[in-house]
Amino acid sequence: MRDDKAKKGEGNVGGGGGGGGGGVNRSPASWRRNALIDTLKRTGILIAFITLLTLLTLMARSVAIPGTIPLLIKLVVLGLILRIAYIYAPQRERERIQNFGAKLADVYRSLAQFQKLYVNVCIVTFACVLSGWLGGPSILRASLVVMLLAWGAVALHDLLRWYRTLSDKLLGKAAIGLGFVAASNLAYALAGQEIASVVHVVPTGFTHATLFVTLAMIPVLLIFAGGIVSFACLVLSGLVALLAALGRQIPEVLHWLLAGTLPKSELRHVVVTRIFQVAFYGLLSTLLYMQGQRVMPWYDREMTRAATWLVFNLDMFEAGECKLASGDRLAPLGDAKFLVAKRSAAGEITFRPPVKCDDLPSP
């Protein structure tokens, strides 16, 4: 009886391993042959697609084959090797792989939506790193762009999710309001400093230019926030390590200490999620801060140029009490003084010290 069952077990091989025939008893050799034929068919279709893409590229541009073609060939070869290794692996090993994949799928389905996004961004990051490594410098830059876009999408989703969570509670609304007031006030103050550095007078009368420069200060605030988040994640890493070491003891102690006033979280894999969040946002904020510091000198020059143009075109006037030369503009400062600016034929704008009308040279 045991021998008959063993023979029947050997005949039902490959369960979902490719090549159809669900529920049909087949020998291992037959399953391997059908699976190999199916794999070779798919590989042939991919090779034909790559060949067609190569021919179209050569006909359209008459240049060397771009870096994507060798990368596709490497990926096809790698996939073919892994597939053949799976087909000719022992039945017990294939069953282990299938069971492992089924367990991973069950765990993935049990996760919350934002946790699934974390898993997906890890997969995208691994794929981008692998593509950059196999494709060389020509693919590395595109892979980095795709990876950063995926990171930004996850961060934006989390920001909107946290905003919805905070906006549903009274203290959360207060925190959002205070944060908005603080950020807008800081941006407006920085814009005033920028305008003052351009015109060399108190910028109270240049409202329109100041408001536009305030909007342009948003990237500066993001860089500043990146530095704060990076430092906070560095501090939180120790706390998260403590949570990982103590496991479930700390949530139970907090629940007892607060007498159950805080609702229990139904989130699964909390410690792993917090470790990922600290590491992910620590890395992302550090990159934002470091790259922002590199770009700031260029951005500051562009900001000065834009502030000069905004003040001249939005808050200064050609007509007024004073007689001006062609191309000059003025803005009243109070106490019968005016700020006069002149635009040269090359488009360069220069501001003169505050003067009264009687002290202006005749046009």
Beta strands, then each sheet from edge to edge (+ up, - down):
strand 1: 328-334
strand 2: 337-343
strand 3: 349-351
sheet 1: 1+ 2- 3+
end
